[in-house]
Amino acid sequence: MFLYVANWKMNMPFDRVKSFCEDNYDGLKDLSKLPDKKIVLCPSFTELIPVLDIFGNCDVEIGAQNCSAYISGAYTGQVSVSSLAQIGCTYCIVGHSEVREYFLESNGQMAQKVLLALESKVIPILCVGEHKEDYGIDTAKEALFKQMEPVCVGLQDRKEASVCIAYEPIWSIGTGVTPEIEYVEKIFQFIFKTGKKICPNVEMALLYGGSVNENNVKKMKCIPNLEGFLIGGASLDFKKFEKIVQL
Ligand code: PGA
């Protein structure tokens, strides 16, 4: 199954998310019926229930953009992943670089979120990626290892688990610049190797994210072992998103 995860971030207010889903209901439903392709829409928390209601009877799946690193308790402003599971979310993005950067969340917190998501039967989409100054296979590997290690150690004792890892080079997000296929291939090999070494029972599906659009999707699909895309900007325009999924 190849995943197309639309990360709408905070780009559309409530009324626009609703009209986007209503206006493109048939189109999104048709995309979700394509063989071996899965559509996951990730609106903000406030839009999750309305979007779940709209797509309740079809194969379009809904994910959250973040969740709390805690189970429950006095954490004002936080949303628990068990609540996300109860309303019907099947995926949750964890550790997006914007969350790491603007809200200073740590790798330890990401590890906690991944574990809690799995306990609630929500598939975590863990985002990892290097800054521009770490561009280069060796420096990128170092940056990725720091992000992956606590999560993998947290999963060490699990008999089995499936997680999605979205490799998103930070310098590629929203810039229109994408890495070479060979570069991503090497990074993917490193991610697999790190996972196998630290948490061998965990199955990893690798996604790519960063400036995926209708013009470069064909090229980006050539990344070996790729199982999906995390799409920001281009997912806000249904025609572009449709083209990405169809190509
Ligand atoms: P982009 O965003 O497709 O606009 O680069 C990707 C992301 O931030 O997940």
Boltz pocket constraint, residues with backbone or C-beta under 6 A from the ligand:
constraints:
  - pocket:
      binder: B
      contacts: [[A, 7], [A, 168], [A, 172], [A, 173], [A, 174], [A, 175], [A, 209], [A, 210], [A, 211], [A, 212], [A, 230], [A, 231], [A, 232], [A, 233], [A, 234]]
      max_distance: 6.0
